[in-house]
Amino acid sequence: MNVYPLNATQEDMLRESNMETMENGFQVTAYFEVPSNRLSADEMAAACQKFFDTNHYAHVHLVRQEDGQLMISESTDMPNNVWRYQMKHSEWEARQSEFARPFKLLEEPGVRLNVIQTEHHTILCISYCHIFFDGFSMKLVCSDISNIINGIPIEDQDDIAAVWNREEIASYESDTYQRAKQTVCEKFKGHKYTDICRQTDNPWGQTLYACYLLDYDRMKHIRLNAGALTEEQQHTMMTTICVAAYAMALGQMAGTTDVVFMTTNHGRMDKRLRGNVLGCFLKSLSLRINVNSELTVAELISQTRTALFGTMRTLIYPWLHQMKDLQVPPEDQVGTEMNVSGAGIYEYADIHGIDYPVFHIEMPESEEHLFLVVQIREEGLTFNVEGSEALYTQEQLDTMARLSAEYTLRLIGDQRKKLKDIRIKE
C-alpha cells in the first residue's frame, strides 16, 4: 500500500471538511449522454469498471494513521465500482444535483462513475474530489473510457502524485523556498483580496451564474495579427490579456486601483505530466496588479505578464504557508479568483468517432466567492462567473462577466492608449 502525506494545497482543502463526518465539498461533477442505440448502459458500465480495475489511482482515498494524522492512500484495498441507475429522462434532469454530493474521504475513493439509463440515452456522470484530482482529471477519465469503448488499450499510471507530494514537502527546507517566502510576503503583506461581495456572516446561498461570449467574429483582427504565432503562443498571449482584463473589471467594480486576486497553475510543467495522468497538481497563486487609469495598455499587459511569471517562480512557497506567515485570519483568507482554461482542457468523450460534450453539474448551494473562468472554445471566449447568492447579486456577476470580456477586446487594441481612455461604463 502506497501511503504518503498531503501537500499544502490538499491540506488547505481538507480544512474545509466536516471533521466529524469527514465529508468534503471540493468536488467536480459532470456528465455526457450518448444515444442508447450507439452505446448501451451495459457497455458503458463495463468500460467504466475496466477503467477502475486498470488505474490504481482511481482508488485514492484518505486513511487515518495511529497517531491521528491523515495520509493519502492509493491502495486498491478500497474497492471502486460503478453505480448503476435506471430512470426516465425527466427524473434524471430533476435529480442531477443529487450526484454532486460531497465525498466521504475515509469511506470512499476520490472518483465516482455513475451510469444512468434513460428511455433513449446512456449517461455517464463523473464526480471527483478536488483534494485528489485537478482540472485535467476529467479529461483523463473521459479519454480513458473513450479509449476502452473504442478498443484502444489504456495504461496504469506511476505514483506521480506521491512523488510530487514528497518532493514538495522536502523543498520546504530549501534556500529556494526561503527566497520565495521573502518575495511573496514583501509583496502581499497588509493586503486583502479585492472583492465586491456584500458583508455577511453567512456566505451560504444558492449558486448564481453568469456567462458572456466574446465570439471570434469580433476578434478577427486579433487572430490575423497573431498569425505569426503558434497556437500555444496565442493561448499564452490571451491568458495574459484575460488576466489583465479581469484585474481592470474587478478594480472598477471594487473602486480600487491596487487589485489582489488569485489564479491557479496546474503545475504540469514536468514532461511526465501528460493528459493521461491523474492527480492533484493545483497551485494557488496570488497576483497584485495596479490598474491606475494613467497607465497605458502596454504597461498593464507588461505588468500582468511579469506578475504571472514572477509568481510562478514562487510556486515552491504554498498559498497556505503564505496565509500563516502573513498571519491572515481565516475570515480574510477567502480570495476572489480567475483562471483561463485552454482548448487542451476542453472536456468531451469520443464514442465511435463522435464527440459528446461534457456538461458540468454544480452543487445547488455554495459559499463561493467571486470565481471567473475564461474558456477558449471553438466559437470564441466564454467568460463564466459564479458565486454565492448570499454574497453577490445576479447583476454584479453579469457585469463582471461583461466587463472582463469587453476589456479583453479593448486591451488588444492600441497599446499606447491609457486605461482611462478604454474604460467601460458599468
C-alpha positions, -999 to 999 in steps of 0.1 A, spaced: 0 0 0 14 34 -10 7 59 17 21 94 16 14 129 31 -9 156 18 7 186 1 -1 222 13 -29 227 -13 -45 195 -2 -42 204 35 -59 237 27 -88 219 10 -90 195 39 -96 223 64 -130 229 48 -141 194 55 -166 184 82 -141 168 105 -168 147 123 -182 131 91 -151 136 70 -172 149 42 -156 173 18 -174 196 -7 -145 203 -30 -159 181 -58 -164 184 -96 -193 167 -112 -200 165 -149 -219 142 -174 -222 134 -210 -250 115 -227 -249 91 -257 -279 78 -277 -285 43 -263 -287 29 -299 -250 39 -302 -239 26 -268 -258 6 -242 -257 12 -205 -241 -22 -201 -213 -14 -225 -207 20 -207 -207 3 -173 -182 -23 -184 -159 3 -198 -161 23 -165 -153 -8 -145 -123 -16 -166 -110 19 -160 -113 14 -123 -97 -21 -125 -68 -8 -146 -59 26 -130 -50 21 -93 -50 59 -86 -88 58 -92 -89 42 -58 -72 70 -40 -86 80 -5 -76 92 29 -65 69 58 -60 79 94 -28 67 110 -24 55 146 -12 90 156 -43 105 141 -25 120 111 -44 119 78 -25 105 48 -33 97 12 -35 60 2 -35 46 -34 -44 12 -21 -69 -8 -43 -80 -25 -10 -108 1 -10 -129 -11 -40 -143 13 -65 -173 1 -85 -197 17 -110 -230 29 -97 -260 20 -119 -294 38 -122 -324 34 -145 -349 63 -147 -369 85 -170 -350 114 -186 -372 138 -168 -363 123 -135 -326 125 -144 -329 162 -151 -347 167 -118 -322 147 -98 -289 159 -113 -278 179 -82 -280 148 -61 -250 134 -80 -229 165 -69 -229 153 -32 -197 157 -11 -172 129 -8 -167 109 24 -129 110 24 -123 80 47 -151 58 33 -149 61 -5 -124 66 -33 -120 101 -47 -137 95 -80 -173 81 -87 -186 69 -120 -224 67 -123 -241 52 -154 -277 62 -159 -300 45 -183 -330 66 -196 -355 59 -224 -332 69 -252 -298 77 -237 -269 62 -218 -255 88 -195 -221 88 -177 -219 111 -147 -184 116 -133 -176 131 -99 -141 136 -85 -129 151 -52 -107 181 -58 -84 171 -30 -70 143 -51 -77 154 -87 -73 186 -108 -89 201 -139 -71 177 -162 -86 147 -144 -120 150 -160 -103 149 -194 -83 119 -185 -113 99 -172 -133 108 -204 -103 99 -226 -96 66 -209 -132 54 -210 -135 66 -247 -104 45 -255 -118 14 -238 -150 17 -257 -131 23 -290 -109 -7 -284 -77 13 -275 -57 -1 -246 -52 21 -215 -23 20 -191 -20 24 -153 0 55 -142 30 56 -120 28 70 -84 35 105 -98 12 122 -73 31 106 -44 65 117 -59 53 153 -63 39 155 -28 71 141 -12 93 164 -33 72 195 -24 73 188 13 111 182 12 115 215 -6 102 235 25 137 233 40 154 247 9 170 281 2 147 285 -28 117 282 -5 131 309 18 137 333 -11 102 326 -24 87 332 10 105 365 14 94 377 -21 57 368 -15 55 382 20 70 415 10 46 419 -19 14 410 -1 19 420 35 -10 441 47 -32 435 16 -65 417 14 -80 401 -16 -101 425 -36 -138 416 -36 -172 431 -44 -193 410 -21 -219 420 4 -208 418 40 -224 388 57 -217 363 85 -233 335 65 -219 331 29 -241 301 21 -266 306 -6 -279 294 -40 -251 293 -66 -255 322 -91 -240 321 -127 -233 345 -154 -218 339 -189 -207 363 -216 -195 351 -251 -168 371 -269 -171 354 -303 -144 352 -328 -163 374 -353 -154 403 -330 -118 391 -327 -109 385 -364 -83 413 -363 -67 396 -333 -64 362 -349 -50 378 -381 -24 398 -362 -15 367 -342 -10 347 -374 28 346 -369 23 329 -335 19 292 -328 -14 281 -312 4 277 -279 18 312 -281 -17 326 -289 -31 309 -258 -3 323 -237 -9 358 -251 -47 355 -245 -41 343 -209 -21 374 -201 -47 397 -216 -76 380 -200 -60 382 -166 -53 419 -171 -89 425 -183 -102 407 -151 -80 430 -130 -95 460 -147 -130 448 -142 -125 438 -106 -108 471 -98 -135 491 -114 -163 473 -96 -145 474 -62 -134 510 -66 -97 504 -62 -66 506 -84 -45 481 -63 -61 448 -71 -52 415 -54 -68 382 -65 -59 345 -71 -53 323 -101 -41 288 -104 -13 269 -121 -19 233 -127 18 226 -122 20 205 -153 55 216 -164 71 182 -159 73 162 -191 58 132 -173 26 151 -166 6 145 -198 -31 143 -203 -31 106 -192 -20 113 -157 -44 115 -127 -36 136 -97 -38 169 -79 -12 194 -90 -31 226 -85 -11 255 -71 -29 287 -59 -11 319 -69 -17 354 -56 -15 383 -80 -12 420 -73 -18 443 -102 -20 481 -105 -49 493 -127 -43 530 -123 -61 549 -151 -30 568 -161 -12 535 -171 -11 526 -208 -24 494 -221 11 482 -229 22 490 -193 -8 470 -179 -1 440 -201 36 440 -193 29 443 -156 5 414 -157 29 392 -176 56 400 -150 32 392 -122 22 359 -137 57 346 -144 71 361 -113 46 344 -91 51 311 -109 87 312 -97 74 312 -61 53 281 -66 76 263 -41 61 285 -14 25 273 -10 -5 296 -6 -14 280 28 20 289 41 16 324 28 -16 328 48 0 315 80 32 336 77 13 368 69 -10 360 99 -41 364 78 -72 354 99 -95 327 84 -122 352 75 -98 371 53 -83 341 36 -111 337 10 -99 351 -23 -115 361 -55 -102 340 -83 -99 338 -121 -85 312 -144 -81 307 -181 -89 272 -194 -72 264 -227 -85 243 -255 -63 215 -243 -86 211 -213 -118 210 -233 -138 181 -220 -155 157 -243 -158 120 -250 -151 104 -283 -175 75 -287 -172 56 -320 -159 87 -339 -185 112 -325 -176 138 -298 -200 142 -270 -195 174 -248 -193 172 -211 -218 193 -191 -209 204 -155 -233 200 -126 -229 224 -97 -239 220 -61 -271 239 -56 -258 257 -26 -224 273 -22 -203 297 -1 -182 305 -31 -167 339 -36 -162 355 -70 -148 330 -94 -144 336 -131 -132 311 -157 -123 320 -193 -128 291 -216 -112 291 -251 -138 274 -273 -143 269 -310 -169 297 -311 -148 322 -291 -140 330 -255 -167 324 -228 -164 344 -195 -181 323 -169 -187 338 -134 -202 322 -104 -207 330 -67 -230 325 -37 -263 343 -37 -256 354 -1 -225 373 -13 -234 387 -47 -263 398 -68 -270 384 -103 -264 419 -117 -229 420 -102 -220 387 -118 -235 397 -151 -215 429 -150 -182 412 -141 -186 387 -170 -194 415 -195 -166 439 -183 -140 412 -183 -149 402 -218 -151 437 -232 -118 448 -216 -102 417 -231 -113 430 -265 -101 466 -258 -67 456 -244 -58 441 -278 -62 474 -295 -39 504 -295 -13 496 -269 -5 534 -264 -39 543 -251 -43 550 -214 -66 528 -193 -89 558 -187 -95 561 -224 -108 525 -227 -129 525 -196 -164 510 -199 -194 522 -181 -210 496 -158 
